Amino acid sequence: MDWGIKNRLSQIIKPETGHTVMLAVDHGYFLGPTTKLENARQTIDPLLPYADALMLTRGILRTSVDPEASVPVVLRVSGGTSIIGRDLANEEITTSMEEAVRLNAAAVALSIFVGTDYEHQTLTNLASLVDKGQEYGIPILAVTAVGKELGKRDFRFISLSCRIAAELGASFVKTYYCDDFEKVVESCPVPVVIAGGPKLETELDAMKLAHDAVQKGATGVDMGRNIWQSPHPIAMIKAIRAVVHESKPPEEALEVFNQNK
Ligand code: 5RP
């Protein structure tokens, strides 16, 4: 692997543990002012010391994160659709690699929509982004989108999407936890991180999700709503860190949560 790509990846995936707790706050790029992200700075600021990386768009980075912050940035560079539009999957690259360099991104992220009318477009966009990333030494995070209109969150769909992303040159992949998740990881030759998805009923459920994923080979999480929609986001991110970096079982992570809330 190119030195620059390796160096940037090691800012995100901590070499001490081989794991990462990325904080996803990019939801507004198609959801608008998502609950608890209405004022992004207010939500992001207190969590920064506990995030191994911050995933967001350039707009929220410039307006809502101090440039002095030392957290590595995973810049979302795909979008162009909204939750109320007709074709959610019709994403294009919205931010250039030069802009990512200007913003000192540690990686850039793009969604792929396997199994939709936009499969070809989003996959070839990924391939082009990988070429650009190679030029500048910037790793690419492929986000395997799922949704009602897309494939189900099952092993066959998730493993297909992750493997294709890796084949096209993604440095790491973000996906959803599913049954037989260990087979997804085994058949994907690059690190896999999981999204949390919509807020689960309890904090313990989210800790279990992270725990199961990491036990089955995930490199970590790129979690959003289950952290910052918790009434105690700092306690929650600390608990998720205990699961991901210290392999704490969910019940012990819940103690961390309770001690910090
Ligand atoms: C959307 C994304 C989000 O960042 C992702 O879903 C992670 O956040 P959450 O844990 O809230 O699901 O990439 O495509």
Residues whose N, C-alpha, C, O or C-beta is under 5 A from the ligand:
A	BS01	5RP	A24 D26 V143 A195 G196 G197 P198 D222 M223 G224 R225 N226
